[in-house]
Amino acid sequence: MIPLIAALATLLLVSLAEWIHERRIRVAARLAFGPRGSGQPWTRVVPWLRVASLTAFAWGVTTLLMLKLEAPDDATAKERHDAEATRLVFVADLSPSMYLPDAGPDGTVTRHDRMKDVVEGILQRVSGNLRFGVVGFYTDSLPVVMEARDPELVRNVFNGLPLTYAMPVGQTDLGTAINRTLEIVEGFPKSSTRMFILTDGDSIPLAAINPRPASVREVLVLGVGNPKKGSFIDGHQSRQEADTLQRVATSLLGAYHDVNEKHLDTAALGDLVVPLALPHTGLTLAQWAVLAMVLGAVINSLIPIALEFFGTDWKVRTAAVKPAVLMKKEALAR
């Protein structure tokens, strides 16, 4: 609104000045323009050009000034951007049972590789202002990557990073691992975190799972491994424990999905799947403002030059002055 008011005020003031100027040059019209008493026909548009150019320049300057004043400083913008970001935290099972080859549509890939494929399918579909985190668990929980902006860091963790060796040998404790993860994300902004728990559910009896903190908006428990046929490891048959995973999801007010053969449905990702914006084809407001300033300044600066050389038939010429020596010789010759 302010740029429009400034442009309107400039238009009125310059129009008034042009009207006064036009009245004044009538008095000296023949002296300024010659016997005809007026300039070339094209000069009739000069007042309109001057009004339009100065109005455009005023609008452009005011628009750029307002855009600068309204734009937050870099530090404030970064803090707000970080506070508004959505955190995607992948809680990955790194226990030995995840390396059993009974997962995938054909039942021939390891559960760990299937988990990696599921994570990749999620990363390829989500977009927006996101921060990524990975928490690995086995006998303990270990935050590996937190608040990462680049999803490649997540891919690197699932692409064979040997985190299992950083934990004590023992049996998988899924309940304790989830509680530890909830403590890690508790300090995040309210409703900013989406948790993806990827596991086969093969664990010692579940410990009581704590209520999810206010920072967690949604929990998806994703099961890998064959849920019907087990594979022998460490003295027992290991398979995807659907009942255990459903109990975990219920405790966290989340949802359980079997992703052993099919990827997580896009609908389950909700607003994380942001359609890409169409490419911007026109000029932005700032670009229009700069264009108005440049055109206004160029036109207004060229008007006096054009009037000087092409505005009238009246040509001012300087009489040739003879040198004093030549005048003295002519006088003696007489």
Summary of the structure (lengths in Angstrom):
residues: 334
radius of gyration: 38.8
end to end distance: 80.0
largest distance: 139.3
contacts: 951
relative contact order: 0.14
helix: 49%
strand: 15%
